[in-house]
């Protein structure tokens, strides 16, 4: 059974795609923090996770910080792994999505066929990988195994929950600069940015009694 998801947008832009004369566009994840539409603008390259004291165990240089030592919730600003992605919705013909995305068209996509095509273009031999799944929307106390750089590319604040997003992401080799060979021409994947998050080896965060949003 095919995995069917829905792309909302303007017919004036997506019309050629429907007619078979245009293609799809995958966007650098940083693009979503620069969108003109404030309703869907989100700083995707970094995620701020918030935990109530006692919901996680935080150790620094081997010293466990007790819950009573925190005056307020714990906030962690963590990077998401850079990737190129395309964002769908699990909802078909949803009025709220037409409004939020300033859309007048909803296109049905067979995600399995799309992923098959992307895996043909961005091959494992180039160090690429394709990940597709529903986005997890969070408010407080996300599970620590959801906050690593790659998983963070599929995390969004609860304010975006109404979008019911499904995301297809292309991950390139995890380095500061990756060149891909396409028909004999080399392309730089990431410009003026590093895909490598800062690592703080002496800081450890583990689950205590975390709950998902």
Backbone as CSV, one residue per row, in Angstrom:
resi,resn,N_x,N_y,N_z,CA_x,CA_y,CA_z,C_x,C_y,C_z
1,UNK,0.849,-1.198,0.000,0.000,0.000,0.000,0.882,1.244,0.000
2,UNK,0.585,2.164,-0.889,1.404,3.368,-1.044,1.242,4.324,0.131
3,UNK,2.307,5.065,0.396,2.276,6.122,1.412,1.900,7.423,0.715
4,UNK,0.700,7.928,0.963,0.199,9.122,0.290,0.223,10.308,1.251
5,UNK,0.842,11.413,0.810,0.889,12.646,1.594,0.545,13.814,0.676
6,UNK,0.431,15.025,1.256,-0.161,16.144,0.521,0.706,17.400,0.595
7,UNK,0.882,18.019,-0.571,1.681,19.233,-0.685,0.765,20.411,-0.980
8,UNK,0.829,21.442,-0.128,0.019,22.642,-0.294,0.866,23.762,-0.894
9,UNK,0.240,24.567,-1.763,0.969,25.682,-2.340,0.110,26.488,-3.290
10,UNK,0.775,27.345,-4.060,0.097,28.188,-5.044,0.071,27.491,-6.398
11,UNK,-1.095,27.489,-7.026,-1.217,26.880,-8.343,-0.317,27.581,-9.355
12,UNK,-0.121,28.881,-9.170,0.728,29.636,-10.094,2.172,29.142,-10.058
13,UNK,2.563,28.534,-8.936,3.929,28.025,-8.796,3.995,26.519,-9.050
14,UNK,2.998,25.782,-8.538,3.014,24.329,-8.634,2.298,23.801,-9.877
15,UNK,1.669,24.703,-10.637,0.949,24.289,-11.841,1.785,23.438,-12.782
16,UNK,3.008,23.858,-13.111,3.835,23.045,-14.011,4.102,21.642,-13.470
17,UNK,4.185,21.505,-12.145,4.377,20.187,-11.550,3.173,19.297,-11.825
18,UNK,1.977,19.867,-11.673,0.746,19.116,-11.933,0.659,18.720,-13.405
19,UNK,1.083,19.618,-14.281,0.985,19.380,-15.725,2.105,18.486,-16.244
20,UNK,3.083,18.191,-15.390,4.178,17.313,-15.802,5.322,18.016,-16.486
21,UNK,5.326,19.346,-16.422,6.395,20.105,-17.076,7.368,20.730,-16.069
22,UNK,7.076,20.568,-14.777,7.932,21.153,-13.747,8.398,20.092,-12.774
23,UNK,9.293,20.468,-11.883,9.836,19.529,-10.907,9.587,19.987,-9.488
24,UNK,10.018,19.174,-8.541,9.897,19.528,-7.133,11.172,20.226,-6.674
25,UNK,11.060,20.970,-5.588,12.215,21.665,-5.037,12.434,21.222,-3.599
26,UNK,13.651,20.803,-3.314,14.039,20.507,-1.947,14.803,21.712,-1.412
27,UNK,14.457,22.148,-0.213,15.037,23.364,0.348,16.047,23.044,1.450
28,UNK,17.109,23.820,1.489,18.020,23.787,2.622,17.191,24.051,3.876
29,UNK,17.376,23.261,4.920,16.563,23.380,6.125,16.629,24.788,6.729
30,UNK,17.710,25.515,6.450,17.845,26.885,6.967,16.893,27.851,6.278
31,UNK,16.383,27.461,5.112,15.479,28.313,4.340,14.203,28.646,5.109
32,UNK,13.738,27.717,5.947,12.455,27.892,6.630,12.497,28.975,7.713
33,UNK,13.693,29.372,8.104,13.812,30.477,9.045,13.787,31.829,8.369
34,UNK,13.719,31.828,7.020,13.726,33.087,6.257,12.451,33.282,5.443
35,UNK,11.444,32.467,5.690,10.212,32.550,4.912,9.493,33.877,5.130
36,UNK,8.900,34.406,4.074,8.132,35.642,4.191,6.856,35.424,4.998
37,UNK,6.268,34.248,4.881,5.025,33.922,5.581,5.334,33.645,7.056
38,UNK,4.988,34.575,7.930,5.297,34.440,9.354,4.574,33.266,10.004
39,UNK,3.452,32.841,9.437,2.673,31.752,10.026,3.427,30.429,10.007
40,UNK,4.333,30.258,9.061,5.047,28.985,8.937,6.556,29.150,9.095
41,UNK,7.009,30.369,9.398,8.449,30.598,9.570,8.928,29.936,10.859
42,UNK,10.034,29.205,10.763,10.570,28.502,11.923,12.078,28.348,11.769
43,UNK,12.824,28.618,12.838,14.277,28.484,12.808,14.613,26.997,12.907
44,UNK,14.661,26.349,11.752,14.800,24.890,11.713,16.213,24.404,12.016
45,UNK,17.221,25.259,11.822,18.597,24.783,11.990,18.989,24.616,13.455
46,UNK,18.210,25.202,14.363,18.457,25.033,15.788,17.117,24.815,16.491
47,UNK,17.135,23.998,17.517,15.918,23.730,18.269,16.151,24.077,19.738
48,UNK,15.165,24.740,20.327,15.244,25.022,21.757,14.290,24.075,22.478
49,UNK,14.874,23.175,23.247,14.105,22.205,24.008,14.027,22.640,25.464
50,UNK,12.866,22.448,26.059,12.635,22.891,27.429,12.210,21.707,28.293
51,UNK,12.851,21.607,29.462,12.559,20.511,30.383,12.227,21.065,31.764
52,UNK,11.263,20.451,32.383,10.953,20.777,33.772,12.005,20.120,34.673
53,UNK,12.460,20.805,35.716,13.433,20.194,36.638,12.914,18.845,37.142
54,UNK,13.758,17.842,37.107,13.351,16.510,37.533,12.933,15.613,36.387
55,UNK,12.680,16.196,35.194,12.287,15.394,34.044,13.496,14.830,33.306
56,UNK,14.659,15.450,33.500,15.890,14.920,32.936,16.966,14.976,34.015
57,UNK,18.038,14.237,33.789,19.205,14.299,34.658,20.302,15.001,33.886
58,UNK,20.820,16.101,34.417,21.863,16.884,33.761,23.140,16.788,34.579
59,UNK,24.222,16.332,33.934,25.519,16.260,34.614,26.529,17.098,33.863
60,UNK,27.332,17.857,34.588,28.390,18.689,34.012,29.686,18.336,34.707
61,UNK,30.676,17.903,33.895,31.973,17.480,34.429,31.805,16.438,35.541
62,UNK,30.834,15.532,35.322,30.620,14.463,36.278,29.786,14.835,37.482
63,UNK,29.378,16.096,37.584,28.581,16.546,38.728,27.114,16.605,38.339
64,UNK,26.272,15.853,39.016,24.840,15.854,38.724,24.177,17.074,39.352
65,UNK,23.463,17.835,38.506,22.759,19.021,38.969,21.383,18.599,39.484
66,UNK,21.119,18.818,40.750,19.865,18.415,41.361,18.723,19.320,40.900
67,UNK,17.514,18.758,40.867,16.340,19.499,40.400,16.120,20.766,41.215
68,UNK,16.359,20.698,42.529,16.113,21.861,43.386,17.108,22.994,43.146
69,UNK,18.162,22.732,42.386,19.145,23.776,42.089,18.719,24.658,40.925
70,UNK,17.675,24.262,40.197,17.206,25.052,39.061,16.079,25.977,39.510
71,UNK,16.189,27.246,39.124,15.160,28.223,39.484,13.986,28.191,38.509
72,UNK,14.212,27.625,37.320,13.147,27.561,36.309,13.409,26.358,35.415
73,UNK,12.611,26.235,34.357,12.798,25.120,33.435,14.174,25.171,32.776
74,UNK,14.680,24.017,32.418,15.980,23.899,31.760,15.775,24.070,30.262
75,UNK,16.527,24.972,29.631,16.406,25.201,28.198,17.717,24.831,27.507
76,UNK,17.623,23.973,26.511,18.782,23.532,25.748,18.631,23.994,24.307
77,UNK,19.623,24.695,23.795,19.634,25.173,22.412,20.550,24.242,21.626
78,UNK,19.954,23.347,20.821,20.716,22.301,20.154,20.564,22.399,18.638
79,UNK,21.606,22.029,17.887,21.543,22.120,16.427,20.810,20.951,15.799
80,UNK,20.202,21.203,14.656,19.665,20.138,13.806,20.678,19.904,12.689
81,UNK,20.765,18.674,12.257,21.695,18.365,11.170,21.201,18.997,9.877
82,UNK,22.084,19.676,9.161,21.700,20.305,7.912,21.288,19.253,6.892
83,UNK,20.276,19.583,6.124,19.774,18.672,5.100,18.959,19.480,4.105
84,UNK,18.549,18.831,3.038,17.591,19.407,2.100,16.299,18.627,2.247
85,UNK,15.180,19.332,2.300,13.939,18.620,2.572,12.759,19.229,1.819
86,UNK,11.685,18.444,1.785,10.414,18.901,1.245,9.338,18.512,2.249
87,UNK,8.431,19.431,2.501,7.472,19.270,3.599,6.060,19.024,3.064
88,UNK,5.466,17.935,3.496,4.108,17.572,3.134,3.224,17.651,4.373
89,UNK,1.966,17.313,4.203,1.053,17.193,5.334,0.393,15.825,5.283
90,UNK,0.057,15.309,6.452,-0.715,14.075,6.515,-2.196,14.321,6.221
91,UNK,-2.590,15.607,6.165,-4.008,15.961,6.008,-4.327,16.374,4.568
92,UNK,-5.413,15.828,4.045,-5.847,16.140,2.688,-6.918,17.220,2.705
93,UNK,-6.734,18.237,1.849,-7.731,19.300,1.685,-8.158,19.899,3.019
94,UNK,-7.197,20.192,3.878,-7.496,20.764,5.194,-7.630,22.280,5.067
95,UNK,-8.803,22.853,5.413,-8.999,24.300,5.286,-7.940,25.107,6.026
96,UNK,-7.546,24.634,7.219,-6.555,25.377,7.989,-5.197,25.427,7.296
97,UNK,-4.861,24.392,6.518,-3.597,24.395,5.790,-3.640,25.324,4.588
98,UNK,-4.786,25.372,3.903,-4.923,26.334,2.805,-4.707,27.745,3.329
99,UNK,-5.277,28.039,4.482,-5.165,29.374,5.061,-3.744,29.661,5.524
100,UNK,-3.149,28.718,6.247,-1.835,28.953,6.843,-0.743,29.076,5.788
101,UNK,-0.845,28.291,4.730,0.174,28.290,3.689,-0.152,29.228,2.534
102,UNK,-1.226,30.001,2.676,-1.678,30.876,1.587,-1.793,30.068,0.287
103,UNK,-2.365,28.871,0.396,-2.402,27.920,-0.712,-3.753,27.917,-1.414
104,UNK,-3.732,27.552,-2.690,-4.975,27.357,-3.424,-4.962,26.024,-4.167
105,UNK,-3.997,25.159,-3.823,-3.911,23.845,-4.436,-3.316,22.861,-3.439
106,UNK,-3.787,21.628,-3.500,-3.268,20.548,-2.651,-2.965,19.368,-3.566
107,UNK,-1.701,18.959,-3.629,-1.269,17.901,-4.545,-0.991,16.624,-3.766
108,UNK,-1.526,15.532,-4.265,-1.321,14.229,-3.644,-0.020,13.618,-4.167
109,UNK,0.819,13.135,-3.242,2.106,12.549,-3.607,2.189,11.110,-3.130
110,UNK,2.737,10.253,-3.982,3.103,8.901,-3.587,4.532,8.988,-3.040
111,UNK,4.667,8.979,-1.722,5.964,9.189,-1.084,6.933,8.057,-1.398
112,UNK,6.444,6.848,-1.518,7.323,5.719,-1.819,8.030,5.909,-3.160
113,UNK,7.291,6.368,-4.154,7.887,6.606,-5.471,8.852,7.791,-5.429
114,UNK,8.494,8.826,-4.648,9.382,9.981,-4.526,10.701,9.574,-3.882
115,UNK,10.633,8.806,-2.795,11.852,8.365,-2.113,12.690,7.474,-3.035
116,UNK,12.030,6.620,-3.797,12.749,5.765,-4.752,13.513,6.612,-5.762
117,UNK,12.880,7.684,-6.232,13.538,8.585,-7.183,14.714,9.306,-6.529
118,UNK,14.502,9.808,-5.318,15.568,10.536,-4.631,16.757,9.632,-4.329
119,UNK,16.494,8.368,-4.001,17.579,7.435,-3.737,18.365,7.123,-5.009
120,UNK,17.720,7.255,-6.165,18.409,7.087,-7.444,19.323,8.287,-7.722
121,UNK,18.836,9.478,-7.374,19.607,10.704,-7.631,20.729,10.881,-6.598
122,UNK,20.374,10.727,-5.317,21.338,10.916,-4.224,21.710,9.541,-3.681
123,UNK,22.711,8.946,-4.264,23.006,7.541,-4.002,23.830,7.351,-2.725
124,UNK,23.699,6.171,-2.112,24.525,5.852,-0.940,26.017,5.912,-1.248
125,UNK,26.383,5.646,-2.518,27.802,5.693,-2.888,28.373,7.096,-2.754
126,UNK,27.493,8.108,-2.778,27.915,9.490,-2.556,27.879,9.852,-1.069
127,UNK,27.492,8.898,-0.243,27.398,9.160,1.189,26.074,9.766,1.601
128,UNK,25.063,9.694,0.718,23.760,10.314,0.995,22.797,9.309,1.626
129,UNK,21.816,9.840,2.342,20.750,9.012,2.876,19.447,9.797,2.842
130,UNK,18.341,9.079,2.638,17.012,9.682,2.578,16.228,9.196,3.796
131,UNK,15.661,10.139,4.548,14.838,9.787,5.700,13.480,10.454,5.513
132,UNK,12.408,9.692,5.684,11.053,10.255,5.552,10.180,9.735,6.679
133,UNK,9.522,10.674,7.367,8.623,10.313,8.461,7.839,11.547,8.904
134,UNK,6.828,11.311,9.725,6.049,12.416,10.271,6.893,13.213,11.258
135,UNK,6.647,14.504,11.291,7.320,15.391,12.239,6.713,15.188,13.630
136,UNK,7.557,15.217,14.649,7.099,15.174,16.036,6.989,16.600,16.548
137,UNK,5.818,16.983,17.055,5.614,18.329,17.585,5.721,18.271,19.105
138,UNK,6.474,19.196,19.680,6.792,19.120,21.107,6.534,20.452,21.802
139,UNK,6.317,20.401,23.105,6.324,21.614,23.916,7.398,21.478,24.985
140,UNK,7.141,20.690,26.028,8.173,20.479,27.045,8.481,18.991,27.169
141,UNK,9.672,18.719,27.685,10.118,17.367,28.019,10.178,16.390,26.845
142,UNK,10.746,16.790,25.686,10.916,15.800,24.615,11.917,14.736,25.052
143,UNK,11.770,13.538,24.521,12.684,12.463,24.865,14.087,12.789,24.357
144,UNK,15.122,12.537,25.151,16.488,12.833,24.710,16.866,12.153,23.392
145,UNK,16.308,10.967,23.113,16.657,10.309,21.851,15.977,10.960,20.644
146,UNK,15.182,12.018,20.874,14.584,12.782,19.784,15.340,14.070,19.519
147,UNK,16.372,14.349,20.307,17.016,15.668,20.238,18.435,15.616,19.687
148,UNK,18.878,14.467,19.168,20.178,14.428,18.504,20.051,15.194,17.187
149,UNK,21.161,15.588,16.560,21.072,16.450,15.373,20.194,15.921,14.243
150,UNK,20.270,14.626,13.928,19.466,14.114,12.822,17.990,14.049,13.198
151,UNK,17.677,13.573,14.394,16.275,13.517,14.824,15.676,14.907,14.929
152,UNK,16.502,15.907,15.288,15.996,17.275,15.440,15.491,17.861,14.126
153,UNK,15.940,17.308,13.012,15.437,17.765,11.710,13.976,17.388,11.525
154,UNK,13.454,16.521,12.399,12.059,16.101,12.335,11.301,16.506,13.593
155,UNK,11.779,17.548,14.276,11.115,18.066,15.469,10.681,19.512,15.221
156,UNK,9.451,19.848,15.628,8.966,21.219,15.503,8.164,21.576,16.746
157,UNK,8.186,22.857,17.138,7.404,23.285,18.310,5.914,23.002,18.143
158,UNK,5.236,22.841,19.277,3.824,22.454,19.280,2.936,23.456,18.549
159,UNK,3.370,24.708,18.411,2.561,25.720,17.739,2.294,25.340,16.278
160,UNK,3.130,24.441,15.721,2.958,24.018,14.330,2.199,22.700,14.205
161,UNK,1.635,22.215,15.299,0.995,20.907,15.297,-0.153,20.805,14.287
162,UNK,-0.865,21.912,14.065,-2.020,21.873,13.160,-1.623,21.539,11.725
163,UNK,-0.337,21.719,11.374,0.118,21.402,10.023,0.168,19.891,9.787
164,UNK,0.329,19.129,10.859,0.418,17.659,10.772,1.421,17.273,9.687
165,UNK,2.654,17.714,9.876,3.667,17.641,8.818,4.294,16.256,8.662
166,UNK,4.586,15.937,7.412,5.350,14.745,7.034,6.525,15.233,6.204
167,UNK,7.734,14.847,6.553,8.932,15.431,5.941,9.786,14.375,5.257
168,UNK,10.296,14.728,4.085,11.282,13.914,3.383,12.580,14.707,3.365
169,UNK,13.647,14.132,3.910,14.913,14.846,4.039,16.044,14.068,3.375
170,UNK,16.919,14.808,2.700,18.121,14.242,2.100,19.314,14.690,2.935
171,UNK,20.001,13.737,3.537,21.191,14.033,4.324,22.432,13.725,3.498
172,UNK,23.329,14.707,3.445,24.590,14.529,2.753,25.660,14.130,3.762
173,UNK,26.839,13.714,3.290,27.903,13.347,4.221,28.096,14.415,5.286
174,UNK,28.305,13.974,6.507,28.288,14.864,7.666,29.647,15.523,7.860
175,UNK,29.943,16.511,7.033,31.190,17.244,7.173,30.956,18.718,6.865
176,UNK,31.999,19.510,6.955,31.837,20.956,6.786,31.609,21.359,5.342
177,UNK,32.107,20.547,4.419,31.954,20.887,2.999,31.918,19.583,2.204
178,UNK,30.859,19.380,1.451,30.723,18.157,0.676,30.480,18.509,-0.780
179,UNK,31.305,17.960,-1.656,31.123,18.140,-3.091,30.538,16.861,-3.676
180,UNK,29.471,16.994,-4.451,28.880,15.850,-5.133,29.173,15.948,-6.625
181,UNK,29.494,14.811,-7.206,29.817,14.747,-8.630,28.539,14.433,-9.404
182,UNK,28.072,15.399,-10.187,26.878,15.201,-11.006,27.243,15.429,-12.460
183,UNK,27.244,14.340,-13.233,27.579,14.405,-14.659,28.927,15.084,-14.885
184,UNK,29.871,14.740,-14.041,31.228,15.240,-14.205,31.478,16.622,-13.635
185,UNK,30.439,17.257,-13.076,30.602,18.581,-12.491,30.436,18.490,-10.988
186,UNK,31.311,19.173,-10.248,31.281,19.113,-8.795,30.411,20.232,-8.232
187,UNK,29.570,19.877,-7.273,28.684,20.835,-6.628,28.938,20.855,-5.129
188,UNK,29.052,22.064,-4.571,29.216,22.218,-3.129,27.836,22.223,-2.476
189,UNK,27.608,21.279,-1.573,26.277,21.137,-0.976,25.935,22.289,-0.040
190,UNK,26.855,22.605,0.855,26.587,23.620,1.869,27.587,24.758,1.713
191,UNK,27.083,25.975,1.634,27.935,27.137,1.468,27.866,28.027,2.698
192,UNK,29.021,28.456,3.169,29.123,29.369,4.311,28.406,28.834,5.544
193,UNK,28.453,27.527,5.736,27.833,26.929,6.912,28.486,25.591,7.187
194,UNK,28.480,25.209,8.444,29.025,23.918,8.835,27.883,22.984,9.218
195,UNK,27.961,21.750,8.737,26.945,20.759,9.080,27.288,20.036,10.373
196,UNK,28.401,20.416,11.000,28.845,19.724,12.209,28.455,20.521,13.443
197,UNK,27.644,19.965,14.335,27.248,20.701,15.538,28.390,20.797,16.521
198,UNK,28.314,21.802,17.393,29.283,21.892,18.464,29.071,20.736,19.429
199,UNK,30.149,20.159,19.880,30.073,19.037,20.794,30.599,19.469,22.159
200,UNK,29.834,19.199,23.187,30.240,19.510,24.551,30.421,18.185,25.288
201,UNK,31.634,17.605,25.237,31.827,16.236,25.712,31.597,16.037,27.197
202,UNK,31.686,17.090,28.000,31.539,16.923,29.442,30.127,17.181,29.942
203,UNK,29.204,17.429,29.013,27.812,17.659,29.392,26.987,16.455,28.970
204,UNK,26.244,15.892,29.898,25.480,14.690,29.613,24.023,14.896,30.022
205,UNK,23.104,14.577,29.112,21.680,14.688,29.387,21.057,13.313,29.210
206,UNK,20.383,12.830,30.214,19.718,11.538,30.121,18.283,11.654,30.600
207,UNK,17.479,10.717,30.185,16.058,10.729,30.549,15.859,10.303,31.990
208,UNK,14.950,11.000,32.662,14.568,10.595,34.021,13.138,10.088,33.987
209,UNK,12.221,10.974,33.638,10.815,10.555,33.494,10.160,11.392,32.405
210,UNK,10.887,11.506,31.266,10.433,12.374,30.193,9.114,11.911,29.613
211,UNK,8.311,12.897,29.197,7.046,12.606,28.531,7.006,13.373,27.218
212,UNK,6.415,12.803,26.185,6.309,13.490,24.917,5.112,14.402,24.906
213,UNK,5.175,15.412,24.020,4.058,16.358,23.916,2.886,15.708,23.242
